[in-house]
Amino acid sequence: MYAQMVTSEATKDSPEKLAAFQARIDAGEQIEPKDWMPEGYRKTLIRQIGQHAHSEIVGQLPEGNWITRAPTLERKANLLAKVQDEAGHGLYLYCAAETLGVTRDELTRMLLDGRMKYSSIFNYPTLTWADMGAVGWLVDGAAIMNQVPLQRTSYGPYARAMVRICKEESFHQRQGFHIMMAMAGGSSDQRRMAQDALNRFWFPALMMFGPSDKDSVHSAQSMAWKIKMNTNDELRQKFVDETVPQAEYLGLTIPDPDLAWNEEEGHYSFTEPDWSEFFEVIAGNGPCNVDRITARRTAWDDGAWVRDALMAHAEKSAARKMAAE
Ligand code: FAQ
């Protein structure tokens, strides 16, 4: 439905303007907030950047759950810093979306009433400390794989936000891998926990890249506009190719009996995730969807007095300024 809306709105723009815009994109120019852009481009960016921002914010919940239970002071400090970074990423991204004419409040309302999504991965529970390792290693690893190319995306504010986010994500990935190294090299119970975390997070991490290319409704247009730089399947393959040797280094087994190096293709062959599970999760029926949205709704409702107080202060200050003039 969204795709139809975008297409019909895009066609309202004159062919000459659209062609000139596409020529700028093809020439590698960056589009800035005050530049003319097709309505479909603006809406697609709001959807993708907004969804990305919501993912960073909701993504704090499964990890925030473990801050008080981290096994050492150092691990606690690292996890705390990481979760705080995710809040910052959300804020950069909301700011980038705001340059497209939507407010953070509107985006939040769209998340809370189900008109906007956040990444499927955050609807899975984090059951043990090893999950903090798996999330950093695999979830941040997948996020980086997707976000590094987005540093070259055509919309300036989004590309610039990505530069800083990617730097921080690589620290996150390393802190996760470091936890996995400690667990996988630890006692037999710790090794079992590390393997169990990998077993539960492997396929959900593969789903983060979105549906297979044949089912991806937005990829063709988003790639033409350089809002996406790669297809979902390209990035998924790259992630598998880079992650398998890391699992081998840890001495852990990827839970896919059909995983095999394909010499001819120069890539690993692997089993696709269960796409029916993916579509159930993004439709709101994953293991933690209700908990996540309830937590966000509670935070929004509990923060109403802060927003009201800020507005009242801004109105009083403006009135005082007017009276003094
Ligand atoms: N989850 O046509 P496509 C992170 C939806 S950041 C939920 O292929 P598109 C950091 C899609 O919206 C993780 N929904 O869509 C961190 C569309 O539905 P719609 C977030 C998904 O946009 C780490 C429909 O399926 N990163 O983790 C998902 O071209 C640790 C059809 O799909 C980004 O958002 C999914 N996984 O490609 C934080 C990166 N996949 O909207 C805390 C930027 C697809 O029409 C702790 N985004 N859908 O109703 C992108 O690159 C793209 O939006 C994709 C999806 C690749 C995610």
Residues whose N, C-alpha, C, O or C-beta is under 5 A from the ligand:
A	BS01	FAQ	Y2 Q48 Q51 H52 S55 E56 G59 Q60 E86 K117 Y118 S119 S120 V139 D140 A143 M207 M208 F209 G210 P211 D215 S216 V217 H218 S219 I282
